[in-house]
Amino acid sequence: MKKERSFIENLHVWGKTWGIVAAVAIISFPFLLMIIYQSGPNWKGLINGFLAVVPMFWAVGTIEIFTYIPMIGVGASYLSFVTGNITNLKAPVAMTALENAKVKAGTEEGEVITTIAVAVSSIVTTLIIVVGVILIVLIKPVGDFLQSEAIAPVFNNVLPALFGGLAVVYVSKNWKLALAPMMLMLVLFIFIPFLNASTVGIMVPVGAVLTILVACLLYKRGIIGTQYRKKGE
C-alpha cells in the first residue's frame, strides 16, 4: 500500500514542481522575444554584466533561503521566491498572520497560515497591478500629480513608515533582544557610506545572525526567556 504523503511533503512536491515551471517560463521569455523580433542582445555586454551582477544575487539568494524559510515556512517560501518582494511584503504578511492566528512558525498550523497569507497577498498584489495597468490612462493626471516634487517625500517615507509600525509591535515584545541588531544596523548604515537600500538583502542575514548570538547570550544569563525555564533549573 502506497504511503500517503504528509502535508509538508506535499508542499515540497508542489513547490518544486511549480517553482521549476515558473523558472522555465521566466528564463524563456527573453529568448521568446528574440525569436519573435529576430533580434539578439550584445552578447559581450550581456556576459560582462552577468559576471558583474550574478555573484551578488547568488550570494543574497542563498543567504535569504536560510534566513526566511525558518521565519515564514515552506509553502510561503516557495510562493515568495517566485512572486518576489519578500522583505517588503511577504515576510511581514506571514509574520502578521502568525501573530493574529496565535500560532508558532515551524508548526503545521503555522505552515497553513503563512502559505494562505502569502498566497492571498500575491493574488491581491497581482490584481492591484492589473487594475493599475488597465486604468493607467484614466489616472494619468493623478499620476502626474503623484510624481511631482511636492508630494515625493510622502512616497519616500512609505516603506520606513510600514516597517516602523511593524517594529513597534515586535520590538515592544522583547526590546532587550531587539536593541543589539537595531544599534548595529544604525551604526553601519550611518557611518559606512556604501551601505544603502541595495545592500539590505545582505544585511538582513547579518542582523539575523547577530540576533541569534545575542539571544543565546541573554538566555544563558537569564535576561530573557525566563518563562521557558523549568523550575529549579
C-alpha positions as CSV (number, residue, x, y, z in Angstrom):
1,M,0.0,0.0,0.0
2,K,1.4,3.4,-1.0
3,K,2.2,5.6,1.9
4,E,0.3,8.9,1.9
5,R,2.5,12.0,1.8
6,S,2.3,14.4,4.7
7,F,1.3,18.0,4.4
8,I,4.9,19.2,4.4
9,E,6.0,16.6,1.8
10,N,3.1,17.8,-0.4
11,L,4.3,21.4,0.0
12,H,7.8,20.4,-1.2
13,V,6.5,18.3,-4.2
14,W,4.1,21.0,-5.5
15,G,6.5,23.8,-4.6
16,K,9.4,22.3,-6.5
17,T,7.1,21.4,-9.5
18,W,5.6,24.9,-9.9
19,G,9.0,26.5,-9.0
20,I,10.6,24.7,-12.0
21,V,7.7,25.7,-14.2
22,A,8.0,29.3,-13.1
23,A,11.8,29.3,-13.6
24,V,11.4,27.9,-17.2
25,A,8.7,30.5,-18.0
26,I,10.8,33.4,-16.7
27,I,14.0,32.3,-18.4
28,S,12.2,31.5,-21.7
29,F,10.7,35.0,-22.0
30,P,13.8,36.8,-23.4
31,F,14.5,34.0,-25.8
32,L,10.9,34.1,-27.0
33,L,11.3,37.8,-27.7
34,M,14.5,37.2,-29.6
35,I,12.7,34.7,-31.8
36,I,9.7,36.9,-32.4
37,Y,11.6,40.0,-33.2
38,Q,14.6,38.2,-34.9
39,S,17.0,40.2,-32.7
40,G,19.5,39.4,-30.1
41,P,21.5,41.2,-27.4
42,N,25.0,42.4,-27.3
43,W,26.4,39.1,-26.0
44,K,29.7,40.6,-24.9
45,G,28.0,43.3,-22.9
46,L,25.5,40.7,-21.5
47,I,28.2,38.4,-20.3
48,N,30.1,41.3,-18.7
49,G,27.0,42.5,-16.9
50,F,26.1,38.9,-16.0
51,L,29.5,38.3,-14.4
52,A,29.4,41.6,-12.5
53,V,25.9,41.2,-11.1
54,V,25.1,37.5,-10.7
55,P,27.6,36.6,-7.9
56,M,26.0,39.1,-5.6
57,F,22.5,37.8,-6.4
58,W,23.6,34.2,-5.9
59,A,25.0,35.2,-2.5
60,V,21.9,37.1,-1.4
61,G,19.6,34.4,-2.7
62,T,21.5,31.7,-0.8
63,I,21.5,33.7,2.4
64,E,17.8,34.5,2.1
65,I,16.9,30.8,1.9
66,F,18.5,30.2,5.3
67,T,17.0,33.5,6.7
68,Y,13.4,33.4,5.5
69,I,12.4,29.8,5.5
70,P,12.5,29.3,9.3
71,M,10.6,32.6,9.6
72,I,7.7,32.1,7.1
73,G,7.7,28.3,6.5
74,V,8.0,26.0,3.5
75,G,4.9,26.8,1.4
76,A,5.1,30.5,1.9
77,S,8.8,30.4,0.9
78,Y,8.1,28.6,-2.4
79,L,5.4,31.2,-3.2
80,S,7.6,34.1,-2.1
81,F,10.7,33.2,-4.0
82,V,8.6,33.0,-7.2
83,T,6.4,36.1,-6.7
84,G,9.2,38.2,-5.1
85,N,9.2,41.2,-2.7
86,I,9.9,39.1,0.3
87,T,11.4,41.6,2.6
88,N,9.0,44.4,1.9
89,L,5.7,42.4,1.7
90,K,5.7,38.7,2.0
91,A,7.7,38.3,5.3
92,P,5.7,41.0,7.1
93,V,2.4,39.5,5.8
94,A,3.4,36.0,7.0
95,M,4.6,37.2,10.4
96,T,1.5,39.3,11.0
97,A,-0.7,36.3,10.0
98,L,1.1,34.1,12.6
99,E,0.7,36.8,15.2
100,N,-3.0,37.2,14.6
101,A,-3.7,33.5,14.5
102,K,-1.6,33.0,17.7
103,V,0.4,30.1,16.2
104,K,4.1,29.4,16.1
105,A,6.3,29.3,13.0
106,G,7.5,25.9,12.1
107,T,4.4,24.1,13.2
108,E,1.9,22.5,10.7
109,E,-0.7,25.1,11.7
110,G,1.9,27.8,11.1
111,E,2.7,26.4,7.6
112,V,-1.0,26.5,6.7
113,I,-1.4,30.1,8.0
114,T,1.7,31.5,6.3
115,T,1.0,29.7,3.0
116,I,-2.5,31.1,2.8
117,A,-1.3,34.6,3.9
118,V,1.4,34.8,1.2
119,A,-0.9,33.3,-1.4
120,V,-3.6,35.9,-0.8
121,S,-1.0,38.6,-0.7
122,S,0.3,37.5,-4.1
123,I,-3.2,37.4,-5.6
124,V,-4.1,40.8,-4.2
125,T,-0.9,42.4,-5.4
126,T,-1.3,40.9,-8.9
127,L,-5.0,42.2,-9.1
128,I,-3.9,45.6,-8.0
129,I,-1.2,45.7,-10.7
130,V,-3.7,44.5,-13.3
131,V,-6.2,47.2,-12.3
132,G,-3.5,49.8,-12.3
133,V,-2.3,48.9,-15.8
134,I,-5.9,49.0,-17.1
135,L,-6.7,52.3,-15.5
136,I,-3.3,53.9,-16.1
137,V,-4.7,56.1,-18.9
138,L,-7.6,57.3,-16.8
139,I,-5.4,58.1,-13.8
140,K,-2.6,59.8,-15.7
141,P,-3.4,63.3,-14.4
142,V,-3.4,61.9,-10.8
143,G,-0.1,60.1,-11.7
144,D,1.5,63.3,-12.8
145,F,0.5,64.9,-9.5
146,L,1.9,62.0,-7.5
147,Q,5.2,62.3,-9.3
148,S,5.5,66.0,-8.5
149,E,8.3,67.2,-6.3
150,A,5.8,68.5,-3.7
151,I,4.5,65.0,-2.9
152,A,7.6,63.0,-3.5
153,P,8.7,63.0,0.2
154,V,5.4,61.1,1.1
155,F,6.3,58.1,-1.1
156,N,10.0,58.2,0.0
157,N,8.7,57.5,3.6
158,V,6.1,54.9,2.9
159,L,8.4,51.9,3.4
160,P,10.0,53.4,6.6
161,A,6.5,54.0,8.0
162,L,5.5,50.5,7.2
163,F,8.5,48.9,9.0
164,G,8.2,51.4,11.8
165,G,4.7,50.2,12.5
166,L,5.8,46.6,12.4
167,A,8.8,47.4,14.6
168,V,6.7,48.9,17.3
169,V,4.8,45.6,17.6
170,Y,7.8,43.2,17.6
171,V,10.3,45.4,19.4
172,S,7.9,46.1,22.2
173,K,7.6,42.3,22.9
174,N,11.3,41.9,23.6
175,W,13.2,45.2,23.5
176,K,16.2,43.7,25.2
177,L,16.8,41.3,22.3
178,A,15.9,43.9,19.6
179,L,18.3,46.5,20.9
180,A,21.6,45.0,19.7
181,P,20.6,44.4,16.0
182,M,18.9,47.8,15.8
183,M,22.0,49.6,17.2
184,L,24.3,47.7,14.9
185,M,22.3,48.5,11.7
186,L,22.0,52.2,12.7
187,V,25.8,52.4,13.2
188,L,26.6,50.6,10.0
189,F,24.2,52.5,7.7
190,I,25.1,55.9,9.2
191,F,28.9,55.5,9.2
192,I,29.5,53.3,6.2
193,P,28.7,55.2,3.0
194,F,28.4,52.3,0.5
195,L,25.6,50.7,2.6
196,N,22.2,51.7,1.1
197,A,18.9,50.2,0.0
198,S,20.6,47.8,-2.5
199,T,22.6,46.1,0.3
200,V,19.6,45.4,2.6
201,G,19.4,41.9,1.3
202,I,22.9,41.2,2.5
203,M,22.5,43.0,5.9
204,V,19.3,41.2,6.9
205,P,21.1,37.8,7.4
206,V,23.9,39.7,9.3
207,G,21.3,41.1,11.6
208,A,19.7,37.7,12.0
209,V,23.0,36.0,12.9
210,L,23.8,38.8,15.5
211,T,20.3,38.4,17.0
212,I,20.7,34.7,17.4
213,L,24.1,35.1,19.1
214,V,22.7,37.9,21.4
215,A,19.6,35.8,22.2
216,C,21.8,32.8,23.2
217,L,23.9,35.1,25.4
218,L,21.0,36.8,27.1
219,Y,19.2,33.5,27.6
220,K,22.2,31.9,29.3
221,R,22.5,34.9,31.6
222,G,18.8,34.7,32.5
223,I,17.9,38.1,31.0
224,I,15.4,36.8,28.5
225,G,13.3,33.6,28.1
226,T,12.8,33.1,31.8
227,Q,9.2,31.9,31.1
228,Y,10.6,28.8,29.3
229,R,13.0,27.7,32.0
230,K,12.0,24.8,34.2
231,K,11.6,25.4,37.9
232,G,14.8,24.8,39.7
233,E,16.9,25.0,36.6
